[in-house]
Amino acid sequence: MSFDEELVPLPVPPLHILLAAQEKEQGRPLSEAEINKIRDDAVCVMVPRSKRATVDDGKIVDIDFENAALDWHRRRIEFVESCWPSLVLYVLTGGAGAPVCREILNESGFEVSRRDFDKGLTKHVISQMSGIYPAEKDELSQIARHTTYYVVRSQPFKASEALTQSKRFLSLIRALAEAPALAISLESAGLSHSLAAWRAVGELATQDELAALVSGFVAMPIRFEYIYYSCGMHMLGLPDFIVSASTLSATGCAPERFAETARDLFQEMGYFLVSEGDKFQAGHTFSLTKESGKVKAQIESCKHIGEEDVRFNPFGMLRLLPE
């Protein structure tokens, strides 16, 4: 240890204990302001930065003091009673590809359950299809004639395990798209793609796996009244995004470009978080374009989807607000 090494605060007791106790007392998730206040009011001792890491050796690593709000949302399910997320996939099969799909699924290592034809499932899967390489009429007809479908579920995971699970799912989806399955729906994001789109995602994965996960696993943007949001970032261990029409307007965006701008923004932020998320803190400001006004990101809990829903993001939502 150098005598001129930077001194940093070490909460005593650890910050995760303080936050978990306060959340239990409140009976609800804490807001960003509440998390920061608990952090700021915590009793601390000053230790060299290298010593703070040493203190954590062999123990639960505490919440990041400098980025408490974001890190608490990322890790809170480790410390409070909460539903852990899992990936859920529907695979519709029939015809010559059915035996191949069955073999692939049996060897996948995931929890797999087989079910018979479901008329309502056809409408459900088609309604969730993205506009990326839209399915042809023949493909839609094949989906309607599926004979069997499978529900595939991963083990529940925490944020640090999410990418490993999602990469395994991506590998499975690539194999199923080539089999071929009739349709593949990623229920954890409320999202399905045509087989051509899934193959394009698989091809992208050979060049940039993280970009493939963001573009293929996350529904964006979803519009509800006057807000736009993403769904599926929890499968990457990260918060989703939400922005209002009023915020987009405040940045100078024209109404006819709200959806396009939200999509581009979510894609860019999603890739940044999954590849360089350790550089991001709640409260950071940025511009949508070089000419637009700035927005800031505020972390909050996921309120618009029930916790029992596989689309629920326990790692929170980044709400984008005018600076």
matplotlib code that plots the C-alpha trace (Angstrom):
import matplotlib.pyplot as plt

x = [0.0, 1.3, 1.1, -0.4, -3.0, -6.5, -8.8, -12.4, -15.4, -16.3, -19.8, -20.1, -22.3, -22.1, -24.3, -26.3, -27.4, -28.6, -30.5, -32.1, -33.3, -34.8, -36.5, -38.0, -39.2, -40.8, -42.3, -41.4, -38.4, -36.4, -36.2, -32.9, -33.1, -33.7, -30.8, -28.5, -29.6, -29.0, -25.6, -24.8, -26.0, -24.2, -21.5, -18.2, -14.5, -12.0, -9.7, -7.2, -9.0, -7.0, -7.9, -11.6, -11.2, -9.3, -12.0, -14.4, -12.2, -14.1, -17.2, -20.2, -19.0, -20.8, -22.8, -20.7, -20.5, -19.9, -22.7, -25.1, -28.5, -27.6, -25.7, -28.5, -31.0, -28.7, -28.1, -31.1, -32.6, -29.5, -30.4, -34.2, -37.1, -37.8, -38.5, -35.4, -35.7, -35.4, -35.5, -38.6, -38.9, -41.8, -40.7, -43.5, -42.7, -44.2, -43.4, -39.9, -38.1, -40.0, -37.8, -34.6, -36.0, -36.9, -33.4, -31.9, -34.1, -33.5, -29.8, -30.0, -29.7, -32.6, -35.9, -38.2, -41.9, -43.8, -47.4, -49.8, -51.3, -52.7, -54.8, -54.5, -50.7, -50.6, -52.2, -50.1, -46.8, -47.7, -48.9, -45.4, -43.5, -41.0, -40.8, -37.3, -37.5, -41.3, -42.5, -43.9, -47.5, -46.3, -44.4, -47.4, -49.5, -47.0, -47.1, -50.9, -50.5, -48.0, -48.6, -46.4, -44.8, -42.2, -41.7, -38.0, -37.0, -33.6, -32.6, -33.3, -30.3, -28.9, -27.5, -23.9, -25.2, -27.5, -25.2, -24.1, -27.7, -28.6, -25.6, -26.7, -30.2, -28.9, -26.9, -30.0, -32.2, -29.6, -29.8, -33.6, -33.8, -31.8, -33.6, -36.0, -38.6, -41.8, -41.6, -39.5, -40.9, -38.8, -41.5, -39.2, -39.3, -42.8, -40.9, -40.8, -39.0, -39.4, -37.0, -35.1, -34.7, -33.5, -30.9, -29.8, -29.4, -27.4, -25.2, -24.6, -23.5, -20.6, -19.3, -20.6, -22.4, -23.3, -24.9, -26.8, -28.2, -29.3, -31.0, -32.5, -33.5, -34.9, -38.2, -37.8, -39.6, -42.9, -45.5, -48.1, -50.0, -47.4, -44.4, -41.9, -40.1, -37.9, -38.5, -35.9, -32.8, -33.1, -32.0, -28.7, -28.6, -29.4, -32.2, -34.7, -35.3, -38.3, -38.8, -41.9, -43.1, -42.6, -39.0, -38.4, -40.2, -38.0, -34.9, -36.2, -37.4, -40.4, -43.5, -43.3, -39.8, -40.5, -40.6, -37.6, -35.6, -36.6, -35.5, -32.1, -31.6, -32.4, -30.2, -27.3, -27.7, -28.3, -25.1, -23.2, -24.4, -23.8, -20.3, -19.1, -21.7, -19.1, -18.6, -22.2, -23.8, -27.4, -27.6, -25.3, -26.4, -26.1, -27.6, -29.8, -28.1, -25.4, -28.0, -30.6, -30.9, -29.5, -31.3, -30.3, -30.9, -32.7, -32.9, -36.3, -38.0, -40.1, -43.7, -45.6, -45.2, -46.1, -43.3, -44.7, -44.6, -41.5, -41.1, -40.6, -37.2, -36.0, -32.9, -35.1, -35.8, -33.6, -36.0, -34.7, -35.6, -34.8, -31.6]
y = [0.0, 3.5, 6.2, 8.6, 6.0, 7.4, 7.0, 5.8, 5.3, 1.8, 1.6, -0.2, -2.2, -2.9, -0.9, -3.9, -4.7, -1.1, -1.0, -4.4, -3.5, -0.2, -1.9, -4.5, -1.7, 0.2, -2.9, -1.7, -1.1, 2.0, 5.0, 6.3, 9.3, 7.0, 4.7, 7.7, 9.2, 5.9, 5.7, 9.3, 8.9, 5.6, 5.4, 4.9, 4.4, 5.7, 3.1, 2.9, 1.9, -1.3, -2.2, -1.9, -4.6, -6.7, -6.4, -8.0, -11.0, -14.2, -12.3, -10.9, -8.0, -4.9, -2.5, -0.1, 3.0, 5.4, 3.9, 2.7, 3.3, 1.4, -1.4, -1.9, -2.4, -4.8, -6.9, -6.3, -9.8, -11.3, -9.6, -9.3, -11.7, -11.5, -13.5, -14.3, -14.0, -16.9, -17.2, -18.8, -19.8, -21.3, -23.5, -24.5, -27.6, -29.8, -31.6, -32.8, -30.5, -31.8, -34.8, -32.6, -30.0, -32.6, -34.0, -30.5, -29.7, -33.0, -32.3, -28.6, -29.0, -26.7, -27.6, -28.6, -29.6, -30.8, -29.7, -30.4, -28.0, -24.8, -22.7, -19.6, -19.9, -19.3, -15.9, -15.2, -15.9, -14.0, -11.0, -10.7, -10.8, -8.1, -6.2, -7.5, -9.6, -10.1, -13.7, -14.6, -15.9, -19.5, -19.3, -17.9, -20.8, -23.3, -21.8, -22.2, -25.9, -26.7, -30.1, -29.7, -26.9, -26.9, -24.6, -24.2, -22.6, -21.7, -21.9, -18.6, -16.3, -13.2, -10.3, -11.7, -15.0, -13.5, -13.2, -16.9, -18.1, -15.8, -16.9, -20.5, -19.6, -17.8, -20.9, -23.1, -20.7, -20.7, -24.5, -24.5, -22.0, -24.2, -27.4, -25.8, -25.1, -23.4, -20.5, -19.4, -17.0, -15.5, -15.1, -13.3, -10.3, -10.9, -11.1, -13.5, -13.2, -14.8, -17.7, -15.4, -12.8, -15.4, -16.6, -13.0, -12.7, -15.9, -14.6, -11.3, -13.4, -14.8, -11.2, -9.6, -11.8, -8.9, -6.9, -10.0, -10.4, -6.8, -6.7, -10.2, -10.6, -7.1, -5.7, -2.0, 0.2, -0.8, 2.0, 2.5, 5.8, 8.5, 6.4, 4.2, 1.4, -1.7, -5.2, -8.0, -6.3, -8.4, -11.4, -9.5, -8.7, -5.0, -2.5, -1.7, 1.8, 4.1, 7.5, 9.7, 11.5, 14.8, 14.0, 13.2, 16.4, 18.4, 17.2, 18.6, 15.3, 15.6, 13.5, 11.4, 10.2, 9.4, 5.6, 5.6, 7.8, 5.7, 2.5, 3.9, 5.3, 2.0, 0.0, 2.3, 2.4, -1.4, -2.1, 0.3, -1.2, -4.8, -4.0, -1.2, -0.9, -0.4, 3.1, 4.1, 5.7, 6.8, 10.5, 10.6, 12.9, 12.5, 13.7, 11.7, 13.4, 16.0, 18.7, 17.6, 18.6, 16.4, 13.8, 12.1, 8.6, 7.9, 4.4, 3.2, -0.1, -1.9, -0.9, -1.6, -5.4, -7.7, -9.4, -12.9, -12.1, -13.5, -10.1, -8.4, -6.8, -7.1, -5.0, -1.9, 0.7, 3.6, 6.5, 9.1, 12.7, 16.1, 17.5]
z = [0.0, -0.9, 1.7, -0.9, -2.0, -2.4, 0.7, 0.0, 2.3, 3.5, 4.9, 8.3, 8.3, 4.5, 2.2, 1.0, 4.5, 5.1, 1.8, 2.3, 5.8, 4.6, 1.6, 4.0, 6.3, 3.4, 1.9, -1.6, -3.9, -3.0, -5.3, -6.6, -4.2, -1.3, -2.2, -2.5, 0.8, 2.6, 1.0, 1.9, 5.5, 6.1, 8.8, 7.0, 7.8, 5.3, 3.9, 1.0, -2.2, -2.4, 1.2, 0.4, -2.2, 0.3, 2.9, 0.4, -0.3, 0.6, 1.5, -0.3, -2.4, -1.3, -3.4, -5.5, -3.3, -6.2, -8.3, -5.6, -7.2, -10.4, -8.7, -6.1, -8.8, -10.6, -7.4, -5.1, -5.8, -4.1, -0.8, -0.7, -1.2, -4.9, -8.1, -10.0, -13.8, -16.3, -20.1, -21.6, -25.2, -27.2, -30.1, -32.6, -34.7, -37.3, -40.6, -41.4, -39.0, -35.9, -35.1, -35.5, -33.2, -30.6, -30.7, -30.3, -27.4, -25.6, -25.7, -24.8, -21.1, -20.4, -18.8, -21.8, -21.7, -24.8, -25.6, -28.4, -31.0, -29.6, -31.9, -29.7, -29.6, -33.4, -32.9, -29.9, -31.7, -34.9, -32.9, -31.3, -34.5, -35.2, -38.5, -39.2, -42.3, -42.0, -42.3, -45.7, -46.1, -46.4, -43.2, -41.4, -42.8, -41.5, -38.0, -38.0, -38.8, -36.1, -34.4, -31.3, -29.4, -26.6, -23.7, -22.9, -19.6, -18.2, -14.6, -12.6, -12.7, -11.1, -13.2, -13.3, -14.7, -17.3, -20.3, -19.9, -20.0, -22.9, -25.0, -24.5, -25.6, -28.6, -29.6, -29.2, -31.2, -34.1, -34.2, -34.1, -36.9, -39.1, -38.2, -39.0, -36.3, -37.6, -35.2, -32.2, -29.7, -26.9, -24.3, -21.8, -24.1, -25.7, -29.0, -32.0, -35.3, -38.7, -39.3, -41.7, -39.0, -36.5, -39.0, -39.5, -35.7, -35.8, -38.6, -36.7, -33.6, -35.6, -35.9, -32.7, -30.2, -27.9, -30.7, -31.7, -28.2, -28.0, -31.5, -31.3, -27.6, -26.8, -28.0, -28.8, -28.8, -27.4, -27.3, -24.7, -24.9, -24.6, -23.6, -25.4, -23.6, -24.2, -22.9, -22.6, -21.2, -18.0, -20.1, -20.4, -16.7, -17.3, -16.9, -19.7, -21.0, -21.0, -22.5, -22.9, -25.9, -24.0, -23.4, -27.1, -28.0, -25.6, -27.4, -30.7, -32.1, -34.5, -33.5, -36.7, -35.6, -32.0, -32.5, -34.8, -32.4, -29.4, -31.2, -32.2, -28.7, -27.0, -29.4, -28.8, -25.0, -24.9, -26.7, -24.6, -21.3, -22.3, -23.6, -21.4, -18.6, -15.9, -17.3, -16.9, -13.9, -13.2, -13.8, -16.8, -19.5, -23.3, -26.5, -28.9, -31.8, -32.2, -32.7, -30.1, -26.4, -23.7, -21.6, -18.3, -17.1, -13.8, -12.5, -11.1, -10.5, -13.2, -12.4, -15.6, -15.6, -12.7, -10.9, -11.7, -15.5, -17.3, -19.0, -15.6, -15.3, -11.7, -12.6, -13.1, -15.8, -17.0, -17.4, -19.8, -18.8, -20.1, -18.5]

ax = plt.figure().add_subplot(projection="3d")
ax.plot(x, y, z, "-o")
ax.set_aspect("equal")
plt.show()
